[in-house]
Amino acid sequence: MPGTAVGPRWLINKWIARPASDWLIVIVILSLHLAWVHWTGGGDLLGKPGREQRLEMYTTGATVVAVTGSFITAAIAQYVAAKGRRMRALRTAGHLGSQFRRNWVSIMSATLLVAGVCLLATVLDVTERDPGGVHWMVEAAFILCVARSYRLLWLLNAVILATDRDLAESTPDARRPST
């Protein structure tokens, strides 16, 4: 039957509709990496460097996420300012409008959470080898950041496409029949 197949597009659509599923992605990837490090004794990218280098990674992570937050704010402003039939549909259509809002809020909240985790790690990571596992907390935050970054790209693409199509329909050249 058409439309019942489980393929990449279906899976991405299900994932996009549920921002909370990013936490499952974090748990799966972090668990697999933890198991890999435990079984092989290697591959602990954030735990291997010394304390000073880990602190640099934490502060760089917080800085990158903070800068990304400013892009997110600009993207939300573009979303709010955009006008047209398609943008109105994106904002007001029952499930679609709430899906967009949930995604925007999840991205912004993850940005704040990841920056906070990175800054907290600079305080908690006090030993040379990090026996408490603070770097695992930061790795989880980085994985969440990657998942939410893909959401951001998806949202930006949807807003740009809708805005461009609305703009194309509203220009005088677009309404003129072609010869």
VENFEN-V785462 format. One line per field, one symbol per residue. ss: DSSP state (h for helix, s for strand, l for the rest). Layout:
ss->???
//
This chain:
ss->lllllllhhhhhhhhhllllhhhhhhhhhhhhhhhhhhhhllllhhhhllhhhhhhhhhhhhhhhhhhhhhhhhhhhhhhhlllhhhhhhhhlhhhhhhhhhhhhhhhhhhhhhhhhhhhhhhhlllllllllhhhhhhhhhhhhhhhhhhhhhhhhhhhhhhhhhhhhhlhhhhllll
//
